[in-house]
């Protein structure tokens, strides 16, 4: 993880916190808890998680939040580090899977496709 990557993620997440906070959030620090300090309710948390998934190609925060929501450990900085750590892994997995032949199974339309010869 590079410092530049983390700084870019931090800017995006701080901006997102302000948008989700809807005017009640004007200042965001990395050590602020999403629930204790920013006072995000369940609807705001769902909006935050959904926007993160949109910004970062399906990166889900569910497990991270479950592990960190107790005692205000769900910090903005924690989200930033989680995303910044996950991005290089996701990029390498994408690079690997992009070169793999399609597997057999249902397509997004429900039709079945056949895998390469000898593979199912």
Buried (B, 14 or more C-beta within 10 A) or exposed (E): EEEEBBEBBBEBBBEBBBEBBEEEBEEBEBEBBBBBBBEBEEEBBEBBBEBBBEEBEEBEBEEBBEEBBEEBBBBBBBBBBBBBBBBEEBEEEEEEEEEEEEEEEEEEEEEEEEEEEEEE
